[in-house]
């Protein structure tokens, strides 16, 4: 796909991909894999990731459920919108619900990892009649505080985007940074981090960066709303997660009326990739109860 830091045209990036894995929403092609039969389960990936992060749990869960995995705006093989509002959490939520509507799905379970957990909670709040249960994997406890000062001016934003491009142009640095999210030296092979690096280098990177910066600057205070969830919730977290610690998970649990938690040993921030069997077991039990 991509050569170091060069962005690849979208049409080139999706060459050879199965046409049935794309849904047309307006003038945008959204990448969504759909497999299995039974109650619908939509999986939403984390930041700087893609639906690829669920590759180890999607097929096993497809034996009991109809499982859909989507690439959110700005990531994976979903076509990058040209408006910054498309990268706001509310717009991402509406995109997921519209995709499910096109698929003919009116009620569903949600599984969200990290940033995907945040989007899942907004969907559950906005569309309570559609969401049955939620599985929140490594959910962030808050986005408090102000954005860094250098992101409040045009020059600072330009420099931030340049830094992102420089990071994405260096496979070794990107892998080193990505590996901090997992527990154990072998938990994130460089082939996996390289997949994520390349899938971010698709045309539209600048607008995606601007959109996310804008959303966190304007709406960070309203992005965490766990207290609004009325559905049953299962929280799955890694005991060795250095990003979302057990203390932070405890704060998330305290905000939710109906929540239970499973902590997975020898696991960092990415349970679906580090300990897929444990995630599958906990998810099956919870969704069947």
N, C-alpha and C positions, 0 to 999 in steps of 0.2 A: 504493500500500500504506500507508505510514506518513506521518503528518504531523509533521515535526520529531521531537521526542523521545517521541512517544506510541506505545506498543506496540499492535500490531494483533492482534486475535484470530486464532488459527491458522486457523480455518474461513474467515475472510475473506481471509487471506493466500494460501490455496491455491485460491480461487475461480477457475475458468476453466482451471486446470492439468489436463493429461491424466490421467485416473484411472490409466492404465497406468504412469505414472511414480511410483507410490507402492506400497510393499510394507508390509503389515501384519505387524508383529512384536510379538506380545503385544497390548497395547492402544495401541501407538504406530504412527503412520504415518511411514514413512521414505521420503524422496524419493530416487529412484534412476532415472537415465536409462540405457536399455539399447538398444544399436544395433549392427548389424553381425553378421557370422558368422565363425567361426574360433576359434582359441585365445582364452580369456577373459582380459581385462585389466581389473583394477579400479583406478580412479584415486581417490586420496584427497587432498583439498585442504588448504591451509594454514590457519593460525589467522586469525580475523577475515575469513574468505573463504567460499567455497562451491564447489560443482561448476561453477558459472558460470566459474570461472577456467580451466577446460579447454575452453571453448567453441570455441577456435580450433584445437585439435588433436584433438578427439574424433571429428568426422566423417571427417577424412582417415585416421585410424588405423582407423576402422570399416570401411574398404575391405579391410583384411587381418585384422582381429581382431573379436571380440565385445567391445565396449568398454562398461564400466559406470562411471558416475560417481555417487557418493553424497554427500549432505550429512551430515556428521558431526553428532552431537548438539550443539546450541547454535547451529547455523549453517544458512543457506539455508532450504529449505522442509521440513526434517524437523521433525516435532512435538517440542517440547521436553519431555523427561521431567521428572517432579516430584521425583525423588530426585537428590541431589548426586553419588552414586556413578556415575550414568550418564555423568558428564562426566570420569571417570577414564580414563586411557589403556588400562587393561586392559579395561574395559567397552566402550570404543569399538572395540577390536580384536574382541571377541566379537560385537559388533553387526554388524560387516562380514562376519565369517565366517558368522553365522546368515543374513544376507541372501543371501549367495551360495549357501548350502545350500538356501534356499527357491527360489532361481532354478535349482536343479538343477546347480550348478557345483561340482565337487569339486576341480579343480586350476586354477590361474590364475597369471598374472603380476600384479605389483603396481607401480603408479607412485604415488609419494607426494611431495608438494611441502611442504617445510618441516615444519610440525607433522604433516602427513600422512605425511612420510617417517619420522617417529618411530613413528607408529601402524603403518606398513608393516613396520618392523623387528620390532615386537612380534608381529605376525601371523606373520611368517616364523619367528620363534623358537618361538612357541607351537604353530604348525601347520606344521612343516617338510615334512610329507608332502603338503601342499596347494599350497605356493608353489614355482613354477618359477624365476622370475627376478625381480629387483627393479630398478627405476629410481628412484633417489633424487634428487630435484631440490632443490637448495639445502638440504641436510640440516644441522641444527644440530649443532655439535661437542660441546656439553655444556650442562647446566643446573646448573652448580656454584654453590656459595655458598648463603647462606641467603635466605629471602624477606625483602623489606623489612620493617623493624620495625613499620611501621604496618599491615601485614597480619596481625599476630599477635594482634590484639585485635578485639573486636566493633565498636568505634567506628571503628577504622581500615578495617575491611572495609566498613562502611556508607559511609564517605567514598569508598573506592575505587569502589564501585558507583555512587555519585552522580556521580563524575568520568566514569565510562563513559557514564552517561546524558546528562551535559552534552555530552560529545564527540559522541555520536550525535544530539544535538539541533541540532548546528551543521554543516550540509553543507560549508561552506567549510573549517572546521577539520579535519573528517574527511578531506576530500580532500587538504589540505595535509600531514597526517600520513601518509596512505596513499601519497602521491607520493614520499615519502622512500625507499620500497622499490624504486623503479624507476630506470632510467638514462635521462635525457633528459626534456625538458619535455612532450613529446607522448605518452610511453609509457603514461600512465594518464589517459585522458579523464575528465572529471568525471562523465560519464554512467555510467561503469563504477564509480567509487568510490561514486556515489549508489546504484547497484544493491546493492552490499555493505552500505552503511549501512542501507538500508531493510530488507534481508533479515535484519539483526540485530535489528531492532525488531519482533519477533514475540513474543507473550506467552510468558513463561518466562525473560525476560532475567535477572532477579535470581537464580533458581536456577542458571542456566547460569554466571553469574559466580561464585557461591558454589562450584559444583562444580569449576571450573577453579582457583580460588584454593586450594581444599582439596587438589586433586590435586598441584599444584606444591608446596604446603607439606609434604605427607606423603610424596610419592613421587618428588620430583625426582631423587633420587640414583639411582633405578633406571630412569629413563625412557630414558637413553641406553645401549644395550647392543649396539652394532655388532659387538663381538667375538663375539657369539653367532650371527651370521649365517653359514650354511653355503652358501647359494645364490650364484650369480654375481650381481654387482652392477654397475650402471652409475650413475655419479654425474654429473649435469648441473648446472653452475653458471655463473652470470654472472661475467665477469671484473671487472665494476664493482660487484659486490654489496657494499654497505656494511654489511649485516647479517651475512651469512655470508661472510667474506673468503676469499681463496685460502689463506691460512695455516690457517684453520679447516677448510677442505675437506681440506687436506693431513693434518690430524689425524684426520679421519673416515676417509680412505683408509688410514691406517696401522693403524686398528683392524679393518679388514675383510680376510679372507683372500683372497677372489677379487673384486677391484674394479678397475675402470678408470674414467677420468674424461674428461669433455669440458667444456672451458671455452669459453663463448660470448662473443665480444667485443661491446662496446657493449650490454651486458645487465646488469641489476641482479638483484634478488632474485626476480623473477617471470618466468623464461624462457618458460613456456607462453603468457604474454600479450605479452611483449616481443619474443621471437624464436621464434614458433611453428614456422616452417619448419625451423629448426635442431634444435629438440626432436624434431619428427616424424622427421627424417632419422636422428638418432642413435638414437632409440628403435626405429625399424624395423630398423636394422642390428643392434642388440644383441639384440632379441627373436627375430630370424630366425637368429641364429648358433648 
